[in-house]
Amino acid sequence: MVLPTSKKNVGLGKAMIRSRFRGGTRPKDHDTDLVHTTDMDDGPSWTKLQSITQEGDLDSFLRIAELADTDFTAHRQNVTVVSAEDNNPFLMSKDEESRVQKLHKTFQNEVVIPRRPHWEKTMTAREVQRNEQTSFLDWRRSLALLQEANGLLLTPYERNLEVWRQLWRVVERSQLVVQIVDARNPMTFRSEDLEKYVSEVHGGSVDCLLLVNKADLLTDSQRAQWADYFDKNNIKYKFFSAKISNVELERELEREMAELKLAEQKAKDDEDEDEDEDEDEESDNDEENKPESAEPVLPENNDDEFYPSAFGKSASKDPRIQILSCSELLDLFHATAQPSTNPEIPEQYRNKITIGLVGYPNVGKSSTINALIGTKKVAVASTPGKTKHFQTLHLDNKTILCDCPGLVFPSFATTQANMVCDGVLPIDTLREYTGPIGLVVRRVPKWYLEALYGIHISMPTVEEGGDGTNIPQPEDFLKSYAMARGFTKAGQGNPDEARGARYILKDYINAKLLYNHPPPDCKDAEAFNKEIYCVENLPKKKLFTAAEPTKQKKLLGTNTNLLTSKALDSQFFTSQKSLSAHAISKGKYQTDKFGRSTVYPHQRMANADGTISLQSSGPQSEFMVKDKKHRKSKKNGKVRNRMGYDV
């Protein structure tokens, strides 16, 4: 049979010829796919502002070469680059950690942020850019030498010059620089050198304020200890919670909407009454018979919705530990900052104060701005680095908020596991999870993990290779969690520990697993968090499983929803004697008595004197003896007839 003709030549010979000469084209001048190169600095602004905190050896080499304007020529095209991670992603022992912390105090003043070099109006843009690149390259080189010479480990700080330029612009135009930190670990998110840089730029005329966000996660005693530490070190601070402010704002909006609907409904009812003056009695009856649900109900102020415990409700009268509201925070801004006297600033902005908000990614800068403004003006995301460019927002006639992109400042760290648990590094791109989970099981007690997730963490004994402590291994915790949640690997059926680790770490960052770091002068972290890990702070669904046997009886009372399966079975079967254990028969010929087959006479029950009982156990017994037809329907036949279903 002859193949149909086609307009395209699809024969085998053409394919062989094309495969033979494939790859023989010479590279053109604009073709850079076959040589090692870096990205050109001529793209759009959003490509320049991509945050870079981690680089491989090759990427770091090429980026430094780009900053130095160094050209390289590739002599060989068949080059294979092998990169190996030489950092230790696992945890340190207590002795090693104490030794490293001593080194951190020794070289603390040498970890600085990059400064903007001096510039003048007579300089060209190329000269200013060249000076900034040279200064930035020297700064990176100094940190690398410090890290290699002393065997220290630095955090994966920001390596993109364009992101640091955003910080320089925010500091230069601000009359008050607010450094936002996470209340669970304030000292890790605080940059001391940033305060020095602000003083260098403005000559000491601009103050810095440490805004401790997420303060509702701290108890009164914990906030008091942090307040003592800040006062001792002359640090200007205030406690704030963007979450509480946003929730209160939403409730206020709901209340206003409900009041507006109620006013509209009353106005409509008044119009109906004016039109129907002759039918007052009927209208009165209609109003009496009107259901209550027709009127809009104002939302109740239930503080338990956003307070997981009583942490946010401060019972102390100490003004230092009070959580400021949005209005109180704005009053503090106006009292601290002064309008700028720079003649270069336009006249319409001289009477306004600019508040610069700076901090690490995911500490709540955008949420704080949304709480102050009252609307969602800034995008909020759990992934670090959502804000890509500094933004100026006019709050009122006297205040301008300047939001800086999230910056990872250079600082000392023990391992990358601490960075993951602090929320600086993204979890979705995490490859090594045993280190961060190891920190979680060290910080959170075992019984609290079991009660919160409803699991049992099996630990090996000393004979089986266990360490004899009450701290589980990360693998044991992840296996129990993955098996309870049904996370299995495809094709194997083994517990998917990596997937379970991502869920647990996100719970830790979102404060479902709460752990607060103590001040540096407090050595006992377990006693600092003792007030957090109690049965009362667990969700209501987990209270009974975590309570002791004596507390379980008090929790039970008359509430049968908290009964365990064993208690429910014992109460049910002991109260109803008719449900005692007995043999029954199920099927088409089941009876109320003992389920014994009595189709034939020799299968019938015997009396006390040994004679055969004439009482039949089933209505079909005699019929079965006379007729041996099994009367079984087809298995795959329909179960419905004209009378309904055969049950």
Phi, psi and omega in degrees: 000131183278134179291145178294144180288149181226152178289335180259142177276106184246025182288165181290327181296319178297322180294321179293321180293319180294320178292333180289319183261013179287137180086005181268004180285143179278142178291137179272178183294325182268001181269116182240022182283337187260004180235155177281128182210171177248167179290136179287149182270047181230017181273184178291169185292329183290335177282332179284335186264018177287125183290133181234111179246339181226133180223148171280179181295318181291316180296320178295319179297315182291325180290322176294321177296325178292319178293327180274000182056045180260134179259142179231143178246130180275118178271332180231138182266338183266064181256132177249122182261124180246119179243132180235136178283120181258358179274155183266111182277354184270184187273166178250157174282171182293323179293316179295322180292321177294323178294320180291324180293328175294321176294326179296320179291328181291316184255028184293322184283350181270351177267104186237169175262157181291138177264150174280125181293160181294140179219157180231164182290337181283348180284150174277166180296325179294322179292319178296317179295321179295319178295320178294319179294320179294316179296320180292323178293320177295323179295317178294323180292323180293321177292323179294320178293321177297321181289321183281324185288328185249003179066037181261160179243120179263155175292154177290081185286170182290128182246009180260122182295326183295328178289322177292330176297327177296321178294317179301318181292322180293318181293322183291328185261002185262143172262351175207124180257118181255118179261111184269130181231163177274133183293338181287336179206074187295322186289333178290324183269359179265135177248110179290326181290335176296321177295323176293321180293321177297321178292325178291322183288317186256002178069027178086002181276347181248130181269162175241137181238132177264108181263110182274097181278164183060037182289346178290348177277353179258145174280173179297318180293323178292319177295326179293320178294320177292323178296320177297320180292318180294319179294324180293328182257013176057050179251125177281124188216161170205148179264139183210156177221108179291330181294314179296319180295319179293321178294318177296324178294318178296321178294322178294321177294319177297321179293320178294320178295320179294319177295323178295317178296321179295320178293320178296321180292321178294320178296322178293321178294323178295322178294320179295324179292324178293324181285329184247058180291330182283347183244050182293320182294318180294321179293324177296319177296322179295322179292325179290323181276359182289134181293150181291332183290347181288333179276138179294136182260131179289141180292140179279152180269087180258104184286346183287350184290318183249004170257103177298332173216194182272024185292317186289334181275099183280119178270351181276151178265008179290118182292343182290328187258008179287141177274119184287147171272178182295318180294320178293324178292321178294321176297324177293321178299315181291329180283334183268315185273149177239145179302149183284145177254016180290123181290344181283344180284138178301155185296326182290346180250359183287329181273002179254152175253141180253123181256115178269127180253118185231149177170179178290164172294146172066032174256354174105027178294310181295323178294324177294319178296318179298324178291324180287320182282321180101357177221167181278077178275336184241135180290139181239135179212153178283339179283131179299141175090036180286316179282121185257342185213145181292143186233140176251124183236126180277108182283312176208197182287350183239353189228137174233127177262133180240110184265122179265145176300152180296127183241135173265103182285149178290133178202167179281150178212154177278305178219168176286345177297324177295323179293324179291316181291334177279353178084012180280317179266142181291146183273327185295333179262016182283135179253319181256114188247350182291328178294306178298321178293327175298323175293323181295314182288337175286324187272322183262132180298155183294318182294329179289322177295317180294319181289324183288319183262354179066041182233171174237119181270110179277129182241140179289147178283178180294324178293331180271003179107007179283165181271354177083001179266172179266013179261115182287159174283152179301323181294321180295318179294317182292323178295316180295319180291316182293321179293323179290329180267354180077027178273111180232156178279144182291130177083350182244318184086000178283156179298134179275092184288326181295319179293318177296325179295323179295319178295318183292318180294325176291325174295325179291318181289324180278008174071016169290321167260101189265132173213127181248130179283138179280166174297160182299332180277357177260119185267338184262095180287330181293318178290331179294326181257012183296326182290339183283316188271084175222164185295327184293337181274357177282159173300158185297329180289339184258003185294317187290319183292333182268349184282156176285163181303323179291325178283336180295322180295323178289323180290330183292295181054237177256006181274105182280353180288339181264008181289138174281171182294320180293316180295323179293318180295315181295320179292324184287315186280333178283330180283333182244104184288335180292346180263022177291166185295128177203158181271136178226166176237137180247149179141199184286332184245036180287152181233171179277344183264196182301130186281074179242137181290126181231039180293318181254157185300324183286355178262002183282162182285150180258149177281182180293329180273003178097353179282158181284132178287134180276351181283127181272146183277344182214152181291340183259011184293309180295325180293325180290329179290319182284324184239120182266013179291132187286335178055042177257130180279169179292143183292319183264010180280168180287149183256010182242137174234192184289344180268355182124206181269144174275106182256000000 
